[in-house]
Amino acid sequence: VGERIRKGVEEQDFSVGTHEALNLSISIGAAQFKSGEALEAFVKRTDDALYVAKQKGKNRVCSA
């Protein structure tokens, strides 16, 4: 799902009223909630995955 979202944003032309192309990209961190896991730990793992995606060159999906 994250990869489909990333690709959809990458392929979208966000130009509005201009002759210049405006393209965006996103980085996504994803994690599956573990049974009994504290919410704070889940959010931290997801956030850590996002920063891994950014460190690896952005415009990608990384999972925890």
PDB file of N, CA, C and O in Angstrom, chain B, residues numbered from 101:
ATOM      1  N   VAL B 101       0.833  -1.189   0.000  1.00  0.00           N
ATOM      2  CA  VAL B 101       0.000   0.000   0.000  1.00  0.00           C
ATOM      3  C   VAL B 101       0.876   1.251   0.000  1.00  0.00           C
ATOM      4  O   VAL B 101       0.622   2.193  -0.750  1.00  0.00           O
ATOM      5  N   GLY B 102       1.895   1.255   0.834  1.00  0.00           N
ATOM      6  CA  GLY B 102       2.793   2.406   0.887  1.00  0.00           C
ATOM      7  C   GLY B 102       3.468   2.672  -0.442  1.00  0.00           C
ATOM      8  O   GLY B 102       3.624   3.826  -0.843  1.00  0.00           O
ATOM      9  N   GLU B 103       3.869   1.619  -1.126  1.00  0.00           N
ATOM     10  CA  GLU B 103       4.525   1.777  -2.423  1.00  0.00           C
ATOM     11  C   GLU B 103       3.549   2.316  -3.467  1.00  0.00           C
ATOM     12  O   GLU B 103       3.938   3.129  -4.306  1.00  0.00           O
ATOM     13  N   ARG B 104       2.308   1.884  -3.432  1.00  0.00           N
ATOM     14  CA  ARG B 104       1.310   2.423  -4.370  1.00  0.00           C
ATOM     15  C   ARG B 104       1.081   3.915  -4.125  1.00  0.00           C
ATOM     16  O   ARG B 104       0.963   4.689  -5.075  1.00  0.00           O
ATOM     17  N   ILE B 105       1.018   4.315  -2.867  1.00  0.00           N
ATOM     18  CA  ILE B 105       0.853   5.732  -2.536  1.00  0.00           C
ATOM     19  C   ILE B 105       2.067   6.525  -3.010  1.00  0.00           C
ATOM     20  O   ILE B 105       1.924   7.578  -3.631  1.00  0.00           O
ATOM     21  N   ARG B 106       3.258   6.015  -2.715  1.00  0.00           N
ATOM     22  CA  ARG B 106       4.495   6.698  -3.121  1.00  0.00           C
ATOM     23  C   ARG B 106       4.539   6.887  -4.630  1.00  0.00           C
ATOM     24  O   ARG B 106       4.835   7.975  -5.122  1.00  0.00           O
ATOM     25  N   LYS B 107       4.244   5.821  -5.354  1.00  0.00           N
ATOM     26  CA  LYS B 107       4.289   5.883  -6.808  1.00  0.00           C
ATOM     27  C   LYS B 107       3.218   6.826  -7.354  1.00  0.00           C
ATOM     28  O   LYS B 107       3.475   7.564  -8.305  1.00  0.00           O
ATOM     29  N   GLY B 108       2.032   6.813  -6.771  1.00  0.00           N
ATOM     30  CA  GLY B 108       0.963   7.700  -7.202  1.00  0.00           C
ATOM     31  C   GLY B 108       1.325   9.165  -7.040  1.00  0.00           C
ATOM     32  O   GLY B 108       1.037   9.981  -7.914  1.00  0.00           O
ATOM     33  N   VAL B 109       1.960   9.501  -5.918  1.00  0.00           N
ATOM     34  CA  VAL B 109       2.401  10.884  -5.699  1.00  0.00           C
ATOM     35  C   VAL B 109       3.493  11.243  -6.691  1.00  0.00           C
ATOM     36  O   VAL B 109       3.482  12.334  -7.261  1.00  0.00           O
ATOM     37  N   GLU B 110       4.431  10.340  -6.899  1.00  0.00           N
ATOM     38  CA  GLU B 110       5.543  10.590  -7.823  1.00  0.00           C
ATOM     39  C   GLU B 110       5.047  10.839  -9.247  1.00  0.00           C
ATOM     40  O   GLU B 110       5.615  11.669  -9.955  1.00  0.00           O
ATOM     41  N   GLU B 111       4.002  10.138  -9.677  1.00  0.00           N
ATOM     42  CA  GLU B 111       3.498  10.250 -11.047  1.00  0.00           C
ATOM     43  C   GLU B 111       2.541  11.419 -11.238  1.00  0.00           C
ATOM     44  O   GLU B 111       2.245  11.792 -12.374  1.00  0.00           O
ATOM     45  N   GLN B 112       2.059  11.996 -10.161  1.00  0.00           N
ATOM     46  CA  GLN B 112       1.094  13.093 -10.239  1.00  0.00           C
ATOM     47  C   GLN B 112       1.775  14.398 -10.635  1.00  0.00           C
ATOM     48  O   GLN B 112       2.853  14.721 -10.135  1.00  0.00           O
ATOM     49  N   ASP B 113       1.145  15.140 -11.531  1.00  0.00           N
ATOM     50  CA  ASP B 113       1.631  16.464 -11.912  1.00  0.00           C
ATOM     51  C   ASP B 113       0.894  17.480 -11.048  1.00  0.00           C
ATOM     52  O   ASP B 113      -0.319  17.639 -11.178  1.00  0.00           O
ATOM     53  N   PHE B 114       1.606  18.155 -10.183  1.00  0.00           N
ATOM     54  CA  PHE B 114       1.005  19.108  -9.258  1.00  0.00           C
ATOM     55  C   PHE B 114       1.042  20.544  -9.781  1.00  0.00           C
ATOM     56  O   PHE B 114       0.787  21.486  -9.030  1.00  0.00           O
ATOM     57  N   SER B 115       1.360  20.712 -11.067  1.00  0.00           N
ATOM     58  CA  SER B 115       1.406  22.045 -11.674  1.00  0.00           C
ATOM     59  C   SER B 115      -0.005  22.620 -11.725  1.00  0.00           C
ATOM     60  O   SER B 115      -0.938  21.963 -12.188  1.00  0.00           O
ATOM     61  N   VAL B 116      -0.149  23.833 -11.251  1.00  0.00           N
ATOM     62  CA  VAL B 116      -1.445  24.516 -11.294  1.00  0.00           C
ATOM     63  C   VAL B 116      -1.205  25.925 -11.829  1.00  0.00           C
ATOM     64  O   VAL B 116      -0.544  26.740 -11.184  1.00  0.00           O
ATOM     65  N   GLY B 117      -1.743  26.200 -13.002  1.00  0.00           N
ATOM     66  CA  GLY B 117      -1.635  27.542 -13.559  1.00  0.00           C
ATOM     67  C   GLY B 117      -0.229  27.970 -13.893  1.00  0.00           C
ATOM     68  O   GLY B 117       0.056  29.168 -13.905  1.00  0.00           O
ATOM     69  N   THR B 118       0.645  27.052 -14.161  1.00  0.00           N
ATOM     70  CA  THR B 118       2.017  27.386 -14.519  1.00  0.00           C
ATOM     71  C   THR B 118       2.469  26.487 -15.659  1.00  0.00           C
ATOM     72  O   THR B 118       1.900  25.418 -15.878  1.00  0.00           O
ATOM     73  N   HIS B 119       3.468  26.913 -16.367  1.00  0.00           N
ATOM     74  CA  HIS B 119       3.975  26.122 -17.483  1.00  0.00           C
ATOM     75  C   HIS B 119       5.139  25.236 -17.049  1.00  0.00           C
ATOM     76  O   HIS B 119       5.682  24.476 -17.851  1.00  0.00           O
ATOM     77  N   GLU B 120       5.512  25.338 -15.794  1.00  0.00           N
ATOM     78  CA  GLU B 120       6.606  24.514 -15.286  1.00  0.00           C
ATOM     79  C   GLU B 120       6.044  23.289 -14.579  1.00  0.00           C
ATOM     80  O   GLU B 120       5.057  23.378 -13.848  1.00  0.00           O
ATOM     81  N   ALA B 121       6.674  22.159 -14.801  1.00  0.00           N
ATOM     82  CA  ALA B 121       6.253  20.930 -14.145  1.00  0.00           C
ATOM     83  C   ALA B 121       6.591  20.993 -12.657  1.00  0.00           C
ATOM     84  O   ALA B 121       7.687  21.403 -12.274  1.00  0.00           O
ATOM     85  N   LEU B 122       5.662  20.593 -11.851  1.00  0.00           N
ATOM     86  CA  LEU B 122       5.879  20.529 -10.412  1.00  0.00           C
ATOM     87  C   LEU B 122       5.573  19.112  -9.965  1.00  0.00           C
ATOM     88  O   LEU B 122       4.413  18.706  -9.902  1.00  0.00           O
ATOM     89  N   ASN B 123       6.613  18.367  -9.657  1.00  0.00           N
ATOM     90  CA  ASN B 123       6.472  16.990  -9.221  1.00  0.00           C
ATOM     91  C   ASN B 123       6.970  16.864  -7.792  1.00  0.00           C
ATOM     92  O   ASN B 123       7.945  17.508  -7.404  1.00  0.00           O
ATOM     93  N   LEU B 124       6.303  16.042  -7.024  1.00  0.00           N
ATOM     94  CA  LEU B 124       6.664  15.812  -5.631  1.00  0.00           C
ATOM     95  C   LEU B 124       7.011  14.356  -5.422  1.00  0.00           C
ATOM     96  O   LEU B 124       6.646  13.493  -6.221  1.00  0.00           O
ATOM     97  N   SER B 125       7.712  14.095  -4.351  1.00  0.00           N
ATOM     98  CA  SER B 125       7.968  12.719  -3.938  1.00  0.00           C
ATOM     99  C   SER B 125       7.765  12.649  -2.426  1.00  0.00           C
ATOM    100  O   SER B 125       7.790  13.664  -1.730  1.00  0.00           O
ATOM    101  N   ILE B 126       7.567  11.445  -1.944  1.00  0.00           N
ATOM    102  CA  ILE B 126       7.370  11.255  -0.510  1.00  0.00           C
ATOM    103  C   ILE B 126       8.188  10.068  -0.017  1.00  0.00           C
ATOM    104  O   ILE B 126       8.525   9.160  -0.777  1.00  0.00           O
ATOM    105  N   SER B 127       8.490  10.101   1.252  1.00  0.00           N
ATOM    106  CA  SER B 127       9.102   8.971   1.933  1.00  0.00           C
ATOM    107  C   SER B 127       8.091   8.478   2.959  1.00  0.00           C
ATOM    108  O   SER B 127       7.407   9.272   3.604  1.00  0.00           O
ATOM    109  N   ILE B 128       8.005   7.155   3.102  1.00  0.00           N
ATOM    110  CA  ILE B 128       7.022   6.557   4.005  1.00  0.00           C
ATOM    111  C   ILE B 128       7.720   5.574   4.935  1.00  0.00           C
ATOM    112  O   ILE B 128       8.527   4.751   4.504  1.00  0.00           O
ATOM    113  N   GLY B 129       7.396   5.677   6.207  1.00  0.00           N
ATOM    114  CA  GLY B 129       7.822   4.691   7.192  1.00  0.00           C
ATOM    115  C   GLY B 129       6.593   3.907   7.624  1.00  0.00           C
ATOM    116  O   GLY B 129       5.571   4.490   7.985  1.00  0.00           O
ATOM    117  N   ALA B 130       6.693   2.589   7.586  1.00  0.00           N
ATOM    118  CA  ALA B 130       5.541   1.748   7.920  1.00  0.00           C
ATOM    119  C   ALA B 130       5.930   0.698   8.948  1.00  0.00           C
ATOM    120  O   ALA B 130       7.065   0.220   8.974  1.00  0.00           O
ATOM    121  N   ALA B 131       4.979   0.353   9.783  1.00  0.00           N
ATOM    122  CA  ALA B 131       5.196  -0.691  10.778  1.00  0.00           C
ATOM    123  C   ALA B 131       3.863  -1.356  11.089  1.00  0.00           C
ATOM    124  O   ALA B 131       2.806  -0.731  10.998  1.00  0.00           O
ATOM    125  N   GLN B 132       3.925  -2.610  11.452  1.00  0.00           N
ATOM    126  CA  GLN B 132       2.727  -3.329  11.872  1.00  0.00           C
ATOM    127  C   GLN B 132       2.679  -3.313  13.392  1.00  0.00           C
ATOM    128  O   GLN B 132       3.667  -3.618  14.061  1.00  0.00           O
ATOM    129  N   PHE B 133       1.515  -2.952  13.930  1.00  0.00           N
ATOM    130  CA  PHE B 133       1.342  -2.899  15.373  1.00  0.00           C
ATOM    131  C   PHE B 133       1.432  -4.314  15.939  1.00  0.00           C
ATOM    132  O   PHE B 133       0.753  -5.227  15.468  1.00  0.00           O
ATOM    133  N   LYS B 134       2.272  -4.483  16.947  1.00  0.00           N
ATOM    134  CA  LYS B 134       2.449  -5.784  17.591  1.00  0.00           C
ATOM    135  C   LYS B 134       1.508  -5.901  18.782  1.00  0.00           C
ATOM    136  O   LYS B 134       1.344  -4.950  19.547  1.00  0.00           O
ATOM    137  N   SER B 135       0.909  -7.035  18.934  1.00  0.00           N
ATOM    138  CA  SER B 135      -0.009  -7.264  20.044  1.00  0.00           C
ATOM    139  C   SER B 135       0.686  -6.967  21.375  1.00  0.00           C
ATOM    140  O   SER B 135       1.764  -7.494  21.649  1.00  0.00           O
ATOM    141  N   GLY B 136       0.071  -6.132  22.187  1.00  0.00           N
ATOM    142  CA  GLY B 136       0.619  -5.799  23.493  1.00  0.00           C
ATOM    143  C   GLY B 136       1.668  -4.699  23.469  1.00  0.00           C
ATOM    144  O   GLY B 136       2.181  -4.311  24.519  1.00  0.00           O
ATOM    145  N   GLU B 137       1.993  -4.192  22.289  1.00  0.00           N
ATOM    146  CA  GLU B 137       3.015  -3.154  22.161  1.00  0.00           C
ATOM    147  C   GLU B 137       2.469  -1.814  22.655  1.00  0.00           C
ATOM    148  O   GLU B 137       1.310  -1.477  22.410  1.00  0.00           O
ATOM    149  N   ALA B 138       3.301  -1.072  23.338  1.00  0.00           N
ATOM    150  CA  ALA B 138       2.917   0.271  23.771  1.00  0.00           C
ATOM    151  C   ALA B 138       2.805   1.171  22.541  1.00  0.00           C
ATOM    152  O   ALA B 138       3.605   1.060  21.612  1.00  0.00           O
ATOM    153  N   LEU B 139       1.829   2.045  22.537  1.00  0.00           N
ATOM    154  CA  LEU B 139       1.614   2.938  21.409  1.00  0.00           C
ATOM    155  C   LEU B 139       2.864   3.766  21.117  1.00  0.00           C
ATOM    156  O   LEU B 139       3.216   3.971  19.956  1.00  0.00           O
ATOM    157  N   GLU B 140       3.527   4.237  22.157  1.00  0.00           N
ATOM    158  CA  GLU B 140       4.726   5.047  21.962  1.00  0.00           C
ATOM    159  C   GLU B 140       5.821   4.256  21.245  1.00  0.00           C
ATOM    160  O   GLU B 140       6.529   4.810  20.404  1.00  0.00           O
ATOM    161  N   ALA B 141       5.968   2.975  21.566  1.00  0.00           N
ATOM    162  CA  ALA B 141       6.976   2.134  20.918  1.00  0.00           C
ATOM    163  C   ALA B 141       6.632   1.921  19.446  1.00  0.00           C
ATOM    164  O   ALA B 141       7.515   1.929  18.587  1.00  0.00           O
ATOM    165  N   PHE B 142       5.349   1.732  19.162  1.00  0.00           N
ATOM    166  CA  PHE B 142       4.895   1.561  17.784  1.00  0.00           C
ATOM    167  C   PHE B 142       5.178   2.812  16.951  1.00  0.00           C
ATOM    168  O   PHE B 142       5.694   2.726  15.836  1.00  0.00           O
ATOM    169  N   VAL B 143       4.835   3.967  17.504  1.00  0.00           N
ATOM    170  CA  VAL B 143       5.064   5.226  16.790  1.00  0.00           C
ATOM    171  C   VAL B 143       6.556   5.442  16.573  1.00  0.00           C
ATOM    172  O   VAL B 143       6.955   5.897  15.502  1.00  0.00           O
ATOM    173  N   LYS B 144       7.384   5.129  17.555  1.00  0.00           N
ATOM    174  CA  LYS B 144       8.839   5.293  17.415  1.00  0.00           C
ATOM    175  C   LYS B 144       9.387   4.389  16.321  1.00  0.00           C
ATOM    176  O   LYS B 144      10.214   4.824  15.520  1.00  0.00           O
ATOM    177  N   ARG B 145       8.941   3.139  16.274  1.00  0.00           N
ATOM    178  CA  ARG B 145       9.422   2.228  15.220  1.00  0.00           C
ATOM    179  C   ARG B 145       9.031   2.738  13.833  1.00  0.00           C
ATOM    180  O   ARG B 145       9.819   2.672  12.890  1.00  0.00           O
ATOM    181  N   THR B 146       7.811   3.242  13.725  1.00  0.00           N
ATOM    182  CA  THR B 146       7.343   3.779  12.452  1.00  0.00           C
ATOM    183  C   THR B 146       8.141   5.019  12.062  1.00  0.00           C
ATOM    184  O   THR B 146       8.544   5.167  10.908  1.00  0.00           O
ATOM    185  N   ASP B 147       8.365   5.896  13.011  1.00  0.00           N
ATOM    186  CA  ASP B 147       9.140   7.115  12.766  1.00  0.00           C
ATOM    187  C   ASP B 147      10.577   6.770  12.389  1.00  0.00           C
ATOM    188  O   ASP B 147      11.151   7.390  11.494  1.00  0.00           O
ATOM    189  N   ASP B 148      11.158   5.787  13.066  1.00  0.00           N
ATOM    190  CA  ASP B 148      12.519   5.352  12.732  1.00  0.00           C
ATOM    191  C   ASP B 148      12.584   4.841  11.289  1.00  0.00           C
ATOM    192  O   ASP B 148      13.551   5.113  10.577  1.00  0.00           O
ATOM    193  N   ALA B 149      11.561   4.105  10.860  1.00  0.00           N
ATOM    194  CA  ALA B 149      11.519   3.602   9.485  1.00  0.00           C
ATOM    195  C   ALA B 149      11.447   4.759   8.496  1.00  0.00           C
ATOM    196  O   ALA B 149      12.062   4.698   7.431  1.00  0.00           O
ATOM    197  N   LEU B 150      10.708   5.809   8.830  1.00  0.00           N
ATOM    198  CA  LEU B 150      10.629   6.989   7.976  1.00  0.00           C
ATOM    199  C   LEU B 150      12.007   7.624   7.814  1.00  0.00           C
ATOM    200  O   LEU B 150      12.389   7.990   6.702  1.00  0.00           O
ATOM    201  N   TYR B 151      12.748   7.757   8.894  1.00  0.00           N
ATOM    202  CA  TYR B 151      14.073   8.368   8.809  1.00  0.00           C
ATOM    203  C   TYR B 151      15.057   7.493   8.045  1.00  0.00           C
ATOM    204  O   TYR B 151      15.967   8.012   7.400  1.00  0.00           O
ATOM    205  N   VAL B 152      14.893   6.178   8.106  1.00  0.00           N
ATOM    206  CA  VAL B 152      15.721   5.284   7.295  1.00  0.00           C
ATOM    207  C   VAL B 152      15.440   5.551   5.816  1.00  0.00           C
ATOM    208  O   VAL B 152      16.362   5.625   5.004  1.00  0.00           O
ATOM    209  N   ALA B 153      14.155   5.693   5.475  1.00  0.00           N
ATOM    210  CA  ALA B 153      13.783   5.988   4.079  1.00  0.00           C
ATOM    211  C   ALA B 153      14.426   7.286   3.608  1.00  0.00           C
ATOM    212  O   ALA B 153      14.938   7.357   2.490  1.00  0.00           O
ATOM    213  N   LYS B 154      14.404   8.294   4.441  1.00  0.00           N
ATOM    214  CA  LYS B 154      15.010   9.580   4.072  1.00  0.00           C
ATOM    215  C   LYS B 154      16.523   9.457   3.933  1.00  0.00           C
ATOM    216  O   LYS B 154      17.109  10.028   3.013  1.00  0.00           O
ATOM    217  N   GLN B 155      17.156   8.722   4.833  1.00  0.00           N
ATOM    218  CA  GLN B 155      18.609   8.575   4.793  1.00  0.00           C
ATOM    219  C   GLN B 155      19.073   7.780   3.576  1.00  0.00           C
ATOM    220  O   GLN B 155      20.195   7.963   3.103  1.00  0.00           O
ATOM    221  N   LYS B 156      18.214   6.899   3.068  1.00  0.00           N
ATOM    222  CA  LYS B 156      18.580   6.067   1.922  1.00  0.00           C
ATOM    223  C   LYS B 156      18.352   6.788   0.602  1.00  0.00           C
ATOM    224  O   LYS B 156      18.531   6.194  -0.462  1.00  0.00           O
ATOM    225  N   GLY B 157      17.967   8.042   0.651  1.00  0.00           N
ATOM    226  CA  GLY B 157      17.833   8.810  -0.579  1.00  0.00           C
ATOM    227  C   GLY B 157      16.440   9.325  -0.854  1.00  0.00           C
ATOM    228  O   GLY B 157      16.189   9.823  -1.952  1.00  0.00           O
ATOM    229  N   LYS B 158      15.555   9.233   0.058  1.00  0.00           N
ATOM    230  CA  LYS B 158      14.182   9.753  -0.058  1.00  0.00           C
ATOM    231  C   LYS B 158      13.403   9.038  -1.150  1.00  0.00           C
ATOM    232  O   LYS B 158      13.933   8.190  -1.868  1.00  0.00           O
ATOM    233  N   ASN B 159      12.128   9.402  -1.256  1.00  0.00           N
ATOM    234  CA  ASN B 159      11.211   8.850  -2.256  1.00  0.00           C
ATOM    235  C   ASN B 159      11.193   7.321  -2.225  1.00  0.00           C
ATOM    236  O   ASN B 159      11.372   6.660  -3.248  1.00  0.00           O
ATOM    237  N   ARG B 160      10.973   6.785  -1.036  1.00  0.00           N
ATOM    238  CA  ARG B 160      10.923   5.330  -0.879  1.00  0.00           C
ATOM    239  C   ARG B 160      10.083   4.964   0.336  1.00  0.00           C
ATOM    240  O   ARG B 160       9.715   5.816   1.144  1.00  0.00           O
ATOM    241  N   VAL B 161       9.791   3.671   0.441  1.00  0.00           N
ATOM    242  CA  VAL B 161       9.038   3.139   1.571  1.00  0.00           C
ATOM    243  C   VAL B 161       9.965   2.197   2.331  1.00  0.00           C
ATOM    244  O   VAL B 161      10.587   1.317   1.736  1.00  0.00           O
ATOM    245  N   CYS B 162      10.055   2.380   3.646  1.00  0.00           N
ATOM    246  CA  CYS B 162      10.822   1.463   4.491  1.00  0.00           C
ATOM    247  C   CYS B 162       9.917   0.988   5.610  1.00  0.00           C
ATOM    248  O   CYS B 162       9.104   1.749   6.134  1.00  0.00           O
ATOM    249  N   SER B 163      10.064  -0.267   5.967  1.00  0.00           N
ATOM    250  CA  SER B 163       9.242  -0.823   7.038  1.00  0.00           C
ATOM    251  C   SER B 163      10.084  -1.195   8.236  1.00  0.00           C
ATOM    252  O   SER B 163      11.277  -1.478   8.133  1.00  0.00           O
ATOM    253  N   ALA B 164       9.419  -1.183   9.373  1.00  0.00           N
ATOM    254  CA  ALA B 164      10.091  -1.512  10.637  1.00  0.00           C
ATOM    255  C   ALA B 164       9.804  -2.949  11.008  1.00  0.00           C
ATOM    256  O   ALA B 164      10.277  -3.427  12.040  1.00  0.00           O
TER     257      ALA B 164
END
